[in-house]
């Protein structure tokens, strides 16, 4: 089996497990055969119920800064989950089309050694990222679930994983605490798997963009070699023209792919970045007042999620810049007049590279990460002086 075929098999295997996880909760939006089912409606109902209960708790705990912050942080996690669920459920065709196009990238490769290395490299990296993110995220979930037991053994304090309580139940009573704890644990049976699988699908499509950029760079290098041979053989003009046309078609396909991803995720990225930032600000404010152990876990989770989104955007920025640089390195002065005109079209398109944005306002990259943290610090200092 060639490297390309092996990489495609690994890619399909990664997607299979994400599809299976999402299908188990009735939300496999990335499948072209997805249909809304009773299970889907149940998940939507449970998500809505959780947000309603959290909103009621915000009112009940308005005079307790620690409980209010704990519920508010939980509320923003719910906003992220409901936002992702809502956007995907309302755009199932777009989501499934992205996955189909990602598979098509593997199918369109020529099985050459260079392209095989590109596919192998990014498929391996995707597998590592999926495993790492899943393990870290699920470790955080397990730690959240057992945290009440740890605190009880340490100081006898009774706390709940999410800080949210069911209305009309006294969390200080034995039965009330157990019912609240069971409700929150039950929420962990469907929320974290759905968030993890949908994030892993996002990894898959972002790394596919990197694959397409690297394959384009390989094509540009092959074109430059062919132009060099044309110096001694003027009969290669037609081959050069065909290669340029092929590169322009692949470039157009890449732009359509990124545009589709931007359409699906731009608003969702804004919701997640804003929610993570607010979680960090509120947690820092409470930690400034007094020691609050759950706050440190919240800081790590929110920062990690913010970093992942910005890091993926940075990867695309780097690949876009490398592609543009490679276009300018083409030996255009050795080409015929007609081919130069065609190359100008490719040059013009490379200067207008499409990037992922945060709600259409800022490019998603590490600069956004630094900007958000500067804003977090400014808001925290303002709250500190109130």
PyMOL commands that set and color helices and strands:
alter all, ss='L'
color gray80, all
select helices_A, chain A and resi 3-24+38-60+65-90+92-107+113-155+174-187+191-229+234-289+293-328+332-334+337-350+366-384
alter helices_A, ss='H'
color red, helices_A
select strands_A, chain A and resi 357-358+362-363
alter strands_A, ss='S'
color yellow, strands_A
deselect
rebuild
show_as cartoon
